């Protein structure tokens, strides 16, 4: 199956959702998205790290450097309270968009 590109804006929502379940490093987040989506969604690092830095700058994430499970230095990200609030906003917007697309697909 061909690689599917994420809709603009959905990467932030997916990362926030993952981090709502616990902290992880960037590479782990990309791998988890790929795994949970049954290998349909692929996040390249050229999109992932700018998204993480942007969300941290907005106050949605905090991070710290630690050793990974492979004994490498990695930055671990965790959700802030502002990030949890943003996740709720993102989910609401996604639900509206999903419903609108479904309606068009059924009527068109």
N, C-alpha and C positions, 0 to 999 in steps of 0.2 A: 504494500500500500504506500502511496506517495506521502511524503511528509506534509503535515497540515500546518499552516501558519496560524498563529493565534490572532484573534481579532484585536485591534488596537485597544489597549486599556485592560484586557483580560489578564495579562501577565501579573500585574500588581495584585489583582484579586486572588489569583491562584497562589501567589507567594504568601499573601496575608493569611489565606485559609490554611496553608501548610503550617505556618508559624503559629497559628492559633492552637495547634495541637502540640507544639513544643519547639524548642530552638533547634536550629541546624545550620550547617555551613552552606555556602552558596552552591557548591558542586552537588551536595546532597539534595538540595532543593530541586535542582534541575533533574537529577536522577529520579527523584520521587515523583515529580510531575510526569516524567516519561513512563515510569512504572505504573502509577495509578491510572493513567489514561490508556492502559493496554498498549503501550508503545506507539500511540497515535500522535501525541504532542511531544515535540522536541524543542527544548529551549537552548539556544546557543548562548555561549558566554558573552558574546558581544551585545546581547539584549539583557541577559540576566544581571550582570554586575552594574550596569548603569541604572537598572530598575532598583536594585538593592540600595545603591548609594542615594538615589533620588528619594526613596521612601525613608531612608535614615535621615536625610536632610529635612524632610517634612515632619519628622518626629514620630513616624509610625513604627520605626524599628530602632533597636539599640543593638550594639555589637561589641564583641570582645575577641581578642586573639587567644587561641588555645591550641592544644595538640589534637589532631583528628584521630579517629580510630586507626588510621594507617600511620600514626606517629609523625604526621606532617603538620606544619603550622597552618592553621586555618582560622578564618574569621567566622565566628558563630553569631547568628542573628536571632533576636527574639522580639516578639511583638510588644509594643507599649500599649497603654490604655488608649491613647489616640489612634493607634493602629487597629485596635479592636473596634473602635467607633467607625473608623474608615471602612473596615471590613463589612460592617452592617450596612453602610451606605452602598458599597460596591455590590453586595448581595441583592439589595433592593433594586438597584439599577439593572442588574443582570436578570432578575426575575421579570421585570417589565419588558426588557428587550427580548427575552426568550418567548414570552407570551405574544408580543407583537409579531415576531417572526413567524411563530406557529399560526397565528391568525391569517397572515398574508399567504402562507403556504397552503392553507386549507381553502381559502377563498379564490385564489388566483387561477 
